[in-house]
Amino acid sequence: MTWQGLWIGMLWVVLVGFAAMSVVVSFLGARDIKKMLARLAEQSSDADVDD
Amino acid sequence: MSPDFYLLSDILNFTDVMAHQTLLAAGELSEIVSGTNFSTIDWVIVVGYLMISVVIGLLVNRYAKSMAAYIGAGRSVGTWLGVATMTGTELGLVTVMYNAEAGYKGGFASFHIGLIFGIMMLIIGLTGFIVAPLRRERVLTIPEYYEKRYNRTARILGGVILSMAGILNMGVFLSVGSKFLVGITGLNPDAMAVPIVMTVLLLIVLVYTVLGGMISVIITDFVQFVVLSFGVVITTLLAIGELGMDEIVKSVETNMENGFDPIAAESQFGVSYLTFTVMMGLMTCAVWPTMVSRALAMESDTAVKRQYTWSSISFAMRMVIPAFWGICAFVFIYHTADSADGILAEYFLDTSEGAKPDGAYAMPVFLGRILPVGLIGIITAAMIAAFMSTHDSYLLCWSSVLVQDVVAPIKGEMSTKDRINYTRVFIVLIGIFVWAWGLFYEGDDLIWDYLAATGAMYFTGAAVVLAGGLYWKRASSAGAIAGLICGASAVLGVEVIRGKINGVLGTEFNHAEFGLCSIGFSIFAFIAFSLLIPDHPTSDRPVLDADGASDNQPSKQAGD
């Protein structure tokens, strides 16, 4: 394989791979935000009780 | 006339010519950036986006009640949000700019950086090298681990080196980012546009980072990820559509010396550069504090591994795609030589004596020409988001290290409220430093080379000391301190210092060769001092955790 072939192949693999990953991460990441905020709310109410 | 007068006259004449050329170049640059497609609609999109970011910072402020929540998001970040925030942080506007510059000057050969970083990230994701055992330690910063495993001196020294390297490293972020915004929006670079943009952006970042800490940082990182990933893919396809893939390849083949081969001596890179990039890739992916702080905020070490594995794609992307934009900018500019837009080639391809075209403007000027109204606003908003998410994370990271690992261990007892307040003060102070450094620092190195040299000051020592602490039973506090100090010698590779050393020695070492030497010194010193001065077998000293509570269980290496 030549350097030229390697880099052009890599460009397309990275571009397509990233596009696909972005869709997955956008949906599942939004779900994670909801979970994180719920946990933080719980932690912060515990801290209030401790205070 | 005396010979001295002739000399003075020559100097004055030369200075006059240089000043004239600079003014001419500056005038050309304003004319060049004014050819952008950026319109009022795009300004509305950008301002709207900035306002949303500030509102998020205000809204999540109520969750930041403990230090663990403020700097570690309560250790409750899931895998996918972790991937988004890792990408958001490490895909900063400065990343886009330095890779574009590397692509613009080095062609496709610059893709090797993305390839190496992607592979290193994948290796760390699959093995959990350093990051997984570090997450199990339940520390919030890397120097906190130094105290658990070694002693308090190692923690304070590690904290000082880490924050110094990090702050120096981000010194060029603000000015480089502002050049992008000036280049793409068409603001007049001669009319103080760069310092004004720097100031406005810094103020926005300071407001929402000071208010919300890591929680607001993570949520804005996520928003940035969504906007930027859309923008990156569309922009790349548009660039290929505009220039044609065959034409891009042909132009690089014809007009760039070794535009494909990164190990050729005549390329922008070479063997020592590539070797240092491999070492740097492994070390930064494993120990770069802003990345590790994401790993430490994850809910489990399995989530950390998944986060790194998936982020390997975005890590390769964050370097390859902007480098490709830089290549496209080169091809675009080259083809304007005989067109109505010929001023681009006149300015950027000027190789006459004394000419110093600012290559950092090439990619934003190119995007300003090819992106349509509306999309250019979205891309700019995404880039500002990239800029802000890197700044907020870096500001939070360095300031929290200064408080947790330097001020608190020296002062002793500190309340959570005091720690958060100190962190906020440091965020503002670092912001002021970065603003001033961005205005006054002038170096001729590639942006990437400056970042590599300043970053190496920290990561060479840290990688050795962390890996040794986690995987080698005989690692000692004396070894850690020696390793950290020798690792910090990589700062000698920064252009202004390196030039002086090369001048004295009559050598031509580059930053990569300085970096490789400092890695060697650090490993040697760490092993030698650990063997010569071992630690006492037991220790009852208290270790302060994030909120100032003492943890009396010293860390044991993963091999135990």
HADDOCK unambig.tbl for C-alpha pairs under 7 A between the chains (distance, minus, plus):
assign (segid A and resid 3 and name CA) (segid B and resid 260 and name CA) 5.78 0.50 0.50
assign (segid A and resid 3 and name CA) (segid B and resid 261 and name CA) 6.12 0.50 0.50
assign (segid A and resid 4 and name CA) (segid B and resid 260 and name CA) 5.84 0.50 0.50
assign (segid A and resid 7 and name CA) (segid B and resid 108 and name CA) 6.48 0.50 0.50
assign (segid A and resid 7 and name CA) (segid B and resid 111 and name CA) 6.67 0.50 0.50
assign (segid A and resid 11 and name CA) (segid B and resid 320 and name CA) 6.80 0.50 0.50
assign (segid A and resid 14 and name CA) (segid B and resid 313 and name CA) 6.69 0.50 0.50
assign (segid A and resid 14 and name CA) (segid B and resid 316 and name CA) 6.88 0.50 0.50
assign (segid A and resid 14 and name CA) (segid B and resid 317 and name CA) 5.70 0.50 0.50
assign (segid A and resid 15 and name CA) (segid B and resid 233 and name CA) 6.78 0.50 0.50
assign (segid A and resid 15 and name CA) (segid B and resid 317 and name CA) 6.96 0.50 0.50
assign (segid A and resid 17 and name CA) (segid B and resid 313 and name CA) 6.87 0.50 0.50
assign (segid A and resid 18 and name CA) (segid B and resid 313 and name CA) 6.24 0.50 0.50
assign (segid A and resid 18 and name CA) (segid B and resid 314 and name CA) 6.21 0.50 0.50
assign (segid A and resid 18 and name CA) (segid B and resid 317 and name CA) 6.91 0.50 0.50
assign (segid A and resid 19 and name CA) (segid B and resid 233 and name CA) 6.71 0.50 0.50
assign (segid A and resid 22 and name CA) (segid B and resid 229 and name CA) 6.22 0.50 0.50
assign (segid A and resid 25 and name CA) (segid B and resid 80 and name CA) 5.47 0.50 0.50
assign (segid A and resid 25 and name CA) (segid B and resid 84 and name CA) 6.61 0.50 0.50
assign (segid A and resid 26 and name CA) (segid B and resid 226 and name CA) 6.03 0.50 0.50
assign (segid A and resid 28 and name CA) (segid B and resid 80 and name CA) 5.82 0.50 0.50
assign (segid A and resid 29 and name CA) (segid B and resid 80 and name CA) 4.68 0.50 0.50
assign (segid A and resid 29 and name CA) (segid B and resid 81 and name CA) 4.23 0.50 0.50
assign (segid A and resid 29 and name CA) (segid B and resid 84 and name CA) 6.98 0.50 0.50
assign (segid A and resid 32 and name CA) (segid B and resid 78 and name CA) 5.49 0.50 0.50
assign (segid A and resid 32 and name CA) (segid B and resid 80 and name CA) 6.80 0.50 0.50
assign (segid A and resid 32 and name CA) (segid B and resid 81 and name CA) 5.73 0.50 0.50
assign (segid A and resid 33 and name CA) (segid B and resid 81 and name CA) 6.78 0.50 0.50
assign (segid A and resid 36 and name CA) (segid B and resid 76 and name CA) 5.58 0.50 0.50
assign (segid A and resid 36 and name CA) (segid B and resid 77 and name CA) 5.99 0.50 0.50
assign (segid A and resid 39 and name CA) (segid B and resid 76 and name CA) 6.94 0.50 0.50
assign (segid A and resid 40 and name CA) (segid B and resid 63 and name CA) 6.19 0.50 0.50
assign (segid A and resid 40 and name CA) (segid B and resid 74 and name CA) 6.51 0.50 0.50
assign (segid A and resid 41 and name CA) (segid B and resid 63 and name CA) 6.48 0.50 0.50
assign (segid A and resid 44 and name CA) (segid B and resid 63 and name CA) 6.27 0.50 0.50
assign (segid A and resid 44 and name CA) (segid B and resid 65 and name CA) 6.37 0.50 0.50
